[in-house]
Amino acid sequence: MTRLGIFPVSYKVRGKKIVIVGGGVEALAKARLAVKTDAHVLVVARKIEVDFSALTATDAHIEILQEAFAMHHLDNAALVFVGDEGPDAEIAKRLTKEAGLPLNVVDQPALCDFFTPAIVDRAPISIAISSEGEAPVLARLVRAKIEALLPLHLGVLAGLAGGLRHLVEQLISSGDRRRKFYQELLASSQVEDALANGQQDKANQLANQLLVEHANVVQSVGAQRQGFVHLVGAGPGAEDLLTLRAQRVLQSADVIVHDQLVPEAVVQMGRRDAERVPVGKAKGRHSFTQKRINKLIVELAQTGKQVVRLKAGDPMIFGRAAEEIEAMDEAGVEYAIVPGITAAAAAASDAHLPVTLRNVASGVVYATAHGANDTTVTHWATLAKSGLTLGIYMGKSIMQDVAKELVAEGLSPTTPLGIVVNAGRTNSTRYLSSLAEISNEVPQLADGPAIVFVGEAVASGKWQIQMDQPVLDQNSTGGALPEIQVA
């Protein structure tokens, strides 16, 4: 078993000095890190070779001395960095060792008493990633991944919780109940949303309300907790296309009410103990009516649950969110909306297709083929002839009819038509055809939801299969039309 060569600790520097010996690039890098603390930062070098003005202009606790290093520079020091080679570096190493102070020598791990980790700064929360000097670049890459996961207001949330500590001790006598309060406060998507939007007063109000609900006097009379609903866009299906906000909200949910098109892997990104309720609707099979879904999310919120209504793509684009919003408004249920990447956006990315293209397509229109009639198709044809790209959802089953009608309405038979099946997923498949070809014969497509693009800009995309190839019969020796999957 590999063991750590260092013991990770957080070192107190408030009221002390951090001494940096050197006036070059490495010294500047250490100074940028040191000024994030409450320590007085002292940079000492016989010659200052780089510009420290960006730090001195904003931080009054940094001092730049252009002079030879001496023992008195170590007075009240907590940590010492040696950033440059030269005579002062050797003096600083010797004097620091004599003074018994922790020393870090840049790029010389064998001489270091401590290492500078890659730091995720959400003061007062901090996360340090160290490779013990072996792979600092890898440590920075790990830091970048963690940075992406943690909201910038995390430190404000920590301060909010810390500011309530004495009041919590007065109102909640049980240690177990205090822990439950803090767990719910720190996981509250409503508090997070308020802080993310800079609404500190609202966050304080929500925290105080939650505290009252958890207090002994309120719990003894069985007060009903207030529920909340988030309408969340799950994106096109790939887990890494879920937004950070959606992921955070899923982690705070008591109940996840999810559609059939949302992959199980995305649903499982919710809190482990959250209840999961599938309410999927597929073509020709409705396990839940929309009215029943509306009633379900309202009733769950009214029982005090934190509910996530998880929809594929974006909830406000062909997601019937309007009906759910209306039901919640009528019932007085509070809610918020978390946008997602809609399938057409993912499809355009898969095909490297600029749906708006200078001198070719001046705009894009997203529409659903579900319920399309002659009037609808006539309107689409007018838009396409005016130079817009059409992005048509749920058009797989009526694609041939739509292509014929678009041509009948005056669109050129050679107009490019692109199809993306399972957009944004690892099994995404892309096809290129034309209105004439689709009108003549329906191609064999992969299983899964499809987005159909129509317009001159479509030709500029990168497509895997040309539909002017022979369409093969699955029962023939040649097998089905080949598909190339995108990893």
C-alpha positions as CSV (number, residue, x, y, z in Angstrom):
1,M,0.0,0.0,0.0
2,T,1.3,3.4,-1.0
3,R,1.5,5.8,2.0
4,L,1.5,9.6,2.1
5,G,4.9,11.2,2.5
6,I,3.3,14.3,4.0
7,F,0.7,14.9,6.6
8,P,-2.0,17.3,5.2
9,V,-2.7,20.1,7.6
10,S,-4.0,23.7,7.5
11,Y,-1.4,26.1,8.8
12,K,-2.3,29.2,10.8
13,V,-0.7,32.4,9.4
14,R,-3.1,35.1,10.6
15,G,-1.0,37.8,12.5
16,K,2.2,36.3,11.1
17,K,4.5,36.9,8.1
18,I,4.9,34.8,5.0
19,V,8.4,35.6,3.7
20,I,9.2,35.2,0.0
21,V,12.9,35.4,-1.1
22,G,13.3,36.4,-4.7
23,G,12.2,39.0,-7.2
24,G,11.4,36.8,-10.3
25,V,8.6,34.9,-11.8
26,E,8.5,32.1,-9.1
27,A,8.5,34.6,-6.3
28,L,5.5,36.4,-8.0
29,A,3.6,33.1,-8.3
30,K,4.1,32.4,-4.5
31,A,3.1,36.0,-3.7
32,R,-0.2,35.6,-5.6
33,L,-1.0,32.7,-3.5
34,A,0.2,34.2,-0.2
35,V,-1.9,37.4,-0.5
36,K,-5.1,35.3,-0.4
37,T,-4.3,34.8,3.3
38,D,-4.5,37.2,6.3
39,A,-0.7,37.1,6.7
40,H,1.6,40.0,6.1
41,V,3.5,39.1,2.9
42,L,7.1,40.2,2.7
43,V,9.0,39.8,-0.6
44,V,12.8,40.4,-0.4
45,A,15.2,40.5,-3.2
46,R,18.3,42.5,-4.2
47,K,16.6,43.1,-7.6
48,I,12.9,43.0,-8.3
49,E,12.7,41.7,-11.8
50,V,9.0,41.3,-12.4
51,D,6.0,43.6,-11.8
52,F,4.3,43.1,-8.4
53,S,2.1,46.2,-8.9
54,A,-1.1,44.2,-9.5
55,L,-0.7,42.8,-6.0
56,T,0.4,45.9,-4.2
57,A,-2.4,48.0,-5.7
58,T,-5.1,45.8,-4.1
59,D,-3.5,44.2,-1.1
60,A,-2.2,46.5,1.7
61,H,-0.6,43.5,3.5
62,I,2.2,42.9,0.9
63,E,5.5,44.6,1.2
64,I,8.3,44.6,-1.4
65,L,11.9,45.2,-0.2
66,Q,14.7,45.5,-2.7
67,E,17.6,44.7,-0.5
68,A,19.9,41.9,0.7
69,F,18.2,39.2,2.8
70,A,19.0,39.2,6.5
71,M,18.0,37.4,9.7
72,H,15.6,40.2,10.8
73,H,13.4,39.5,7.8
74,L,12.4,36.3,9.6
75,D,10.9,38.1,12.6
76,N,7.4,36.8,13.3
77,A,7.5,34.6,10.2
78,A,5.3,31.6,9.8
79,L,6.5,30.2,6.5
80,V,9.4,30.9,4.2
81,F,9.5,30.5,0.4
82,V,12.8,30.7,-1.6
83,G,11.8,31.4,-5.2
84,D,15.1,32.3,-7.0
85,E,18.6,31.0,-7.1
86,G,21.5,33.3,-6.1
87,P,23.4,34.3,-3.0
88,D,20.3,35.4,-1.1
89,A,18.7,32.0,-1.7
90,E,21.5,30.2,0.0
91,I,21.5,32.7,2.9
92,A,17.8,32.4,3.3
93,K,17.9,28.5,3.4
94,R,20.6,28.5,6.1
95,L,19.0,31.2,8.3
96,T,15.5,29.6,8.0
97,K,16.8,26.3,9.1
98,E,18.6,27.9,12.0
99,A,15.4,29.7,13.0
100,G,13.5,26.4,12.9
101,L,10.9,27.7,10.4
102,P,9.2,25.7,7.7
103,L,10.9,26.2,4.4
104,N,9.8,25.7,0.7
105,V,12.4,25.9,-2.0
106,V,10.8,26.1,-5.5
107,D,11.6,23.1,-7.7
108,Q,13.7,21.4,-5.0
109,P,11.5,18.9,-3.2
110,A,14.3,17.4,-1.2
111,L,14.9,20.8,0.5
112,C,11.3,21.4,1.3
113,D,9.7,21.0,4.7
114,F,6.3,21.6,3.1
115,F,4.7,21.7,-0.3
116,T,2.4,24.3,-1.8
117,P,-0.7,22.5,-2.9
118,A,-3.1,23.5,-5.7
119,I,-5.8,25.4,-3.8
120,V,-9.5,25.8,-4.4
121,D,-10.3,29.0,-2.6
122,R,-13.9,29.4,-1.3
123,A,-12.9,31.2,1.9
124,P,-13.4,30.2,4.6
125,I,-13.7,26.9,2.8
126,S,-10.4,25.7,1.2
127,I,-9.5,22.5,-0.6
128,A,-5.8,21.7,-1.1
129,I,-4.5,19.1,-3.7
130,S,-0.9,18.0,-3.2
131,S,1.2,15.6,-5.2
132,E,4.1,15.9,-2.8
133,G,6.0,17.8,-5.4
134,E,5.9,14.8,-7.9
135,A,3.3,16.1,-10.3
136,P,2.2,19.8,-9.7
137,V,0.6,20.1,-13.1
138,L,-1.6,17.1,-12.3
139,A,-2.6,18.7,-9.0
140,R,-3.6,21.8,-10.9
141,L,-5.7,19.8,-13.3
142,V,-7.5,18.1,-10.4
143,R,-8.0,21.6,-8.8
144,A,-9.7,22.8,-12.1
145,K,-12.1,19.9,-12.0
146,I,-13.1,20.6,-8.3
147,E,-13.3,24.3,-9.1
148,A,-16.0,23.5,-11.7
149,L,-18.0,21.6,-9.2
150,L,-18.1,24.1,-6.4
151,P,-20.1,27.3,-6.7
152,L,-18.3,30.6,-6.1
153,H,-20.7,31.5,-3.2
154,L,-19.8,28.4,-1.2
155,G,-17.8,30.5,1.3
156,V,-20.7,32.9,1.8
157,L,-22.8,29.8,2.6
158,A,-20.3,28.7,5.1
159,G,-20.3,32.2,6.7
160,L,-24.1,32.1,6.8
161,A,-24.0,28.8,8.7
162,G,-21.3,30.0,11.1
163,G,-23.2,33.2,11.8
164,L,-26.2,31.1,13.1
165,R,-24.2,28.9,15.4
166,H,-25.0,30.7,18.7
167,L,-28.7,31.0,17.8
168,V,-28.8,27.3,16.8
169,E,-27.4,26.3,20.2
170,Q,-30.0,28.4,22.0
171,L,-33.0,27.1,20.0
172,I,-32.1,23.4,19.3
173,S,-31.0,21.5,22.4
174,S,-30.4,18.1,20.7
175,G,-27.0,17.6,19.0
176,D,-28.6,15.3,16.5
177,R,-31.3,17.8,15.6
178,R,-28.6,20.5,15.2
179,R,-26.8,18.3,12.7
180,K,-30.0,17.7,10.8
181,F,-30.6,21.4,10.6
182,Y,-27.1,22.2,9.3
183,Q,-27.4,19.3,6.8
184,E,-30.6,20.7,5.4
185,L,-29.4,24.3,5.4
186,L,-26.2,23.5,3.6
187,A,-28.1,21.3,1.0
188,S,-30.9,23.8,0.5
189,S,-31.3,24.6,-3.2
190,Q,-33.4,27.7,-2.3
191,V,-30.7,29.1,-0.1
192,E,-28.1,28.3,-2.7
193,D,-30.2,30.0,-5.4
194,A,-30.5,33.1,-3.4
195,L,-26.8,33.3,-2.7
196,A,-26.0,32.6,-6.4
197,N,-28.2,35.5,-7.4
198,G,-26.6,37.8,-4.8
199,Q,-29.7,37.9,-2.6
200,Q,-28.1,37.7,0.8
201,D,-31.1,39.1,2.6
202,K,-33.3,36.4,1.1
203,A,-30.8,33.7,2.0
204,N,-30.8,34.9,5.6
205,Q,-34.6,34.9,5.7
206,L,-34.7,31.4,4.3
207,A,-32.1,30.2,6.8
208,N,-33.9,31.8,9.8
209,Q,-37.2,30.2,8.6
210,L,-35.6,26.8,8.4
211,L,-34.1,27.3,11.9
212,V,-37.6,28.1,13.3
213,E,-39.0,25.0,11.6
214,H,-36.3,22.8,13.2
215,A,-36.5,24.4,16.7
216,N,-37.9,22.4,19.5
217,V,-40.9,24.6,20.1
218,V,-42.0,24.4,16.4
219,Q,-41.4,20.6,16.1
220,S,-43.4,19.9,19.3
221,V,-46.6,21.3,17.7
222,G,-46.0,19.4,14.4
223,A,-45.6,22.4,12.1
224,Q,-45.7,21.5,8.4
225,R,-42.5,22.1,6.5
226,Q,-42.7,24.1,3.3
227,G,-42.1,22.2,0.1
228,F,-40.5,23.4,-3.1
229,V,-40.3,22.3,-6.8
230,H,-37.5,22.7,-9.2
231,L,-38.2,22.1,-12.9
232,V,-34.8,20.9,-14.1
233,G,-33.5,20.3,-17.6
234,A,-31.5,17.1,-17.7
235,G,-30.0,18.0,-21.1
236,P,-29.9,15.6,-24.0
237,G,-28.8,12.6,-22.0
238,A,-25.0,12.6,-21.4
239,E,-24.2,12.9,-17.7
240,D,-21.5,15.5,-18.3
241,L,-23.9,17.7,-20.2
242,L,-26.0,18.2,-17.0
243,T,-25.4,21.7,-15.7
244,L,-23.7,22.2,-12.3
245,R,-26.8,23.9,-11.0
246,A,-29.0,20.9,-12.0
247,Q,-26.5,18.5,-10.3
248,R,-26.6,20.6,-7.1
249,V,-30.4,20.7,-7.1
250,L,-30.6,16.9,-7.6
251,Q,-28.4,16.4,-4.6
252,S,-31.0,18.3,-2.4
253,A,-34.1,16.6,-3.7
254,D,-36.4,14.4,-1.5
255,V,-38.2,13.2,-4.6
256,I,-37.2,13.1,-8.3
257,V,-40.1,12.9,-10.7
258,H,-38.4,12.0,-14.1
259,D,-39.4,11.5,-17.7
260,Q,-38.8,8.4,-19.8
261,L,-36.2,10.1,-22.0
262,V,-33.9,10.9,-19.0
263,P,-31.2,8.2,-18.8
264,E,-31.0,6.2,-15.6
265,A,-27.4,7.4,-15.0
266,V,-28.6,11.0,-14.8
267,V,-31.5,10.1,-12.5
268,Q,-29.0,8.3,-10.2
269,M,-27.0,11.6,-9.8
270,G,-29.6,12.6,-7.3
271,R,-29.3,12.2,-3.6
272,R,-28.9,8.5,-2.7
273,D,-31.9,8.3,-0.5
274,A,-34.2,10.4,-2.7
275,E,-37.4,8.8,-3.9
276,R,-37.5,8.3,-7.7
277,V,-40.8,8.4,-9.5
278,P,-40.8,7.6,-13.2
279,V,-43.6,9.4,-15.1
280,G,-42.4,8.7,-18.6
281,K,-44.4,9.3,-21.7
282,A,-43.4,7.7,-25.0
283,K,-45.0,7.7,-28.4
284,G,-48.2,5.6,-28.1
285,R,-47.7,4.9,-24.4
286,H,-48.5,7.3,-21.7
287,S,-47.9,5.8,-18.2
288,F,-48.9,9.2,-16.6
289,T,-51.1,11.8,-18.1
290,Q,-49.9,15.4,-17.9
291,K,-52.8,16.2,-15.6
292,R,-51.7,13.4,-13.2
293,I,-48.1,14.6,-13.3
294,N,-49.2,18.1,-12.4
295,K,-51.3,16.8,-9.5
296,L,-48.4,14.6,-8.3
297,I,-45.7,17.4,-8.0
298,V,-48.2,19.7,-6.3
299,E,-49.2,17.1,-3.7
300,L,-45.5,16.2,-3.0
301,A,-44.6,19.9,-2.5
302,Q,-47.7,20.4,-0.2
303,T,-46.4,17.6,2.0
304,G,-43.2,19.5,2.6
305,K,-41.0,17.7,0.0
306,Q,-38.2,19.2,-2.0
307,V,-39.2,18.0,-5.5
308,V,-37.2,17.9,-8.7
309,R,-39.2,17.5,-11.8
310,L,-36.5,16.2,-14.2
311,K,-37.2,16.6,-17.9
312,A,-35.0,15.8,-20.9
313,G,-33.4,18.7,-22.7
314,D,-34.7,22.1,-21.5
315,P,-37.9,22.2,-19.5
316,M,-39.2,25.3,-21.3
317,I,-38.7,23.8,-24.8
318,F,-41.4,21.3,-25.8
319,G,-41.4,20.1,-22.2
320,R,-45.0,21.1,-21.3
321,A,-43.7,23.1,-18.4
322,A,-46.4,25.7,-18.9
323,E,-49.0,23.3,-17.6
324,E,-47.0,22.3,-14.6
325,I,-46.3,26.0,-13.8
326,E,-50.0,26.8,-14.0
327,A,-50.8,24.0,-11.6
328,M,-48.2,25.2,-9.1
329,D,-49.3,28.8,-9.4
330,E,-53.0,27.8,-8.7
331,A,-51.9,25.7,-5.7
332,G,-49.6,28.4,-4.3
333,V,-46.5,26.1,-4.6
334,E,-43.1,27.8,-4.8
335,Y,-40.9,26.7,-7.7
336,A,-37.8,27.6,-9.7
337,I,-36.6,26.6,-13.2
338,V,-33.2,25.2,-14.0
339,P,-32.4,25.3,-17.7
340,G,-30.8,22.5,-19.6
341,I,-29.1,21.9,-23.0
342,T,-31.9,21.3,-25.4
343,A,-31.6,18.4,-27.9
344,A,-31.3,20.6,-31.0
345,A,-28.3,22.4,-29.5
346,A,-26.6,19.1,-28.8
347,A,-27.6,17.8,-32.2
348,A,-26.0,20.8,-33.9
349,S,-22.8,20.3,-31.9
350,D,-22.7,16.6,-32.8
351,A,-22.9,17.5,-36.5
352,H,-20.5,20.5,-36.2
353,L,-23.4,22.4,-37.7
354,P,-23.6,26.2,-37.4
355,V,-27.4,26.6,-37.6
356,T,-26.9,30.3,-38.2
357,L,-24.3,31.0,-41.0
358,R,-23.3,34.3,-42.4
359,N,-24.8,34.9,-45.9
360,V,-26.5,31.5,-45.7
361,A,-28.8,31.3,-42.7
362,S,-29.8,34.4,-40.8
363,G,-31.6,32.5,-38.0
364,V,-32.9,29.3,-36.7
365,V,-36.4,28.1,-35.8
366,Y,-37.0,25.1,-33.5
367,A,-40.4,23.4,-33.9
368,T,-42.1,20.1,-33.1
369,A,-43.5,17.8,-35.7
370,H,-45.9,16.4,-33.2
371,G,-49.3,17.5,-34.2
372,A,-48.0,19.3,-37.3
373,N,-50.7,20.0,-39.9
374,D,-50.8,21.5,-43.4
375,T,-50.9,25.1,-42.1
376,T,-47.9,24.4,-39.9
377,V,-45.8,22.9,-42.7
378,T,-46.7,25.9,-45.0
379,H,-45.4,28.2,-42.2
380,W,-42.1,26.2,-42.0
381,A,-41.6,26.4,-45.7
382,T,-42.1,30.1,-45.7
383,L,-39.5,30.4,-42.9
384,A,-37.0,28.1,-44.6
385,K,-37.3,30.0,-47.9
386,S,-36.6,33.3,-46.0
387,G,-33.1,31.9,-45.1
388,L,-33.8,30.3,-41.7
389,T,-32.6,26.8,-40.6
390,L,-35.4,24.5,-39.3
391,G,-34.7,22.3,-36.3
392,I,-37.6,19.9,-36.1
393,Y,-38.2,17.8,-32.9
394,M,-40.1,14.5,-32.8
395,G,-40.2,14.3,-36.6
396,K,-39.0,10.7,-37.2
397,S,-42.3,9.1,-38.0
398,I,-43.6,11.8,-40.3
399,M,-40.3,12.9,-41.8
400,Q,-41.2,11.7,-45.3
401,D,-44.6,13.5,-45.3
402,V,-43.0,16.7,-44.1
403,A,-40.3,16.6,-46.8
404,K,-42.9,16.1,-49.5
405,E,-45.0,19.0,-48.2
406,L,-42.0,21.3,-47.9
407,V,-41.2,20.6,-51.6
408,A,-44.8,21.1,-52.5
409,E,-44.7,24.5,-50.8
410,G,-41.9,25.7,-53.0
411,L,-38.7,24.6,-51.1
412,S,-36.1,23.2,-53.5
413,P,-35.9,19.4,-53.6
414,T,-32.1,19.7,-53.3
415,T,-32.4,21.5,-50.0
416,P,-30.1,19.7,-47.5
417,L,-31.7,17.7,-44.7
418,G,-29.7,16.4,-41.8
419,I,-30.8,13.9,-39.1
420,V,-29.2,13.4,-35.7
421,V,-30.3,10.5,-33.6
422,N,-29.5,10.3,-29.8
423,A,-28.0,13.8,-29.8
424,G,-25.4,14.5,-27.2
425,R,-25.0,10.8,-26.3
426,T,-22.2,8.3,-26.9
427,N,-24.4,6.5,-29.4
428,S,-25.2,9.7,-31.4
429,T,-25.5,9.0,-35.1
430,R,-25.6,11.6,-38.0
431,Y,-27.1,11.3,-41.5
432,L,-27.1,13.7,-44.4
433,S,-29.8,13.7,-47.1
434,S,-32.1,16.1,-49.1
435,L,-35.8,16.8,-49.2
436,A,-36.0,14.8,-52.5
437,E,-34.2,11.7,-51.2
438,I,-36.3,11.6,-48.0
439,S,-39.5,12.2,-50.1
440,N,-38.7,9.1,-52.2
441,E,-37.6,6.7,-49.5
442,V,-37.5,6.6,-45.7
443,P,-34.0,5.8,-44.5
444,Q,-33.2,3.2,-41.8
445,L,-32.3,5.1,-38.7
446,A,-30.9,4.1,-35.4
447,D,-33.3,3.8,-32.5
448,G,-33.8,6.8,-30.3
449,P,-35.0,10.4,-30.5
450,A,-34.1,12.4,-33.6
451,I,-33.7,16.0,-34.5
452,V,-34.2,16.9,-38.2
453,F,-32.5,20.0,-39.7
454,V,-33.6,21.5,-42.9
455,G,-31.9,24.4,-44.8
456,E,-28.9,25.4,-46.8
457,A,-26.7,25.8,-43.7
458,V,-27.1,22.0,-43.1
459,A,-24.6,21.2,-45.9
460,S,-21.8,22.9,-43.9
461,G,-22.0,20.3,-41.1
462,K,-20.0,17.1,-40.8
463,W,-22.2,14.1,-41.5
464,Q,-21.2,10.5,-41.4
465,I,-23.6,8.8,-43.8
466,Q,-24.9,10.2,-47.1
467,M,-28.5,9.2,-47.8
468,D,-27.8,8.8,-51.5
469,Q,-26.2,5.5,-50.7
470,P,-28.6,2.5,-51.3
471,V,-30.9,1.8,-48.4
472,L,-30.3,-1.8,-47.5
473,D,-33.0,-4.2,-46.5
474,Q,-32.4,-5.6,-43.0
475,N,-33.4,-9.0,-44.2
476,S,-30.8,-9.0,-47.1
477,T,-27.4,-10.4,-46.8
478,G,-26.0,-6.9,-46.7
479,G,-27.6,-6.2,-43.3
480,A,-28.8,-2.8,-42.1
481,L,-27.5,0.6,-43.1
482,P,-24.1,1.0,-41.3
483,E,-23.9,3.4,-38.4
484,I,-20.8,5.1,-37.1
485,Q,-21.1,5.9,-33.5
486,V,-19.6,9.0,-31.9
487,A,-17.6,8.5,-28.8
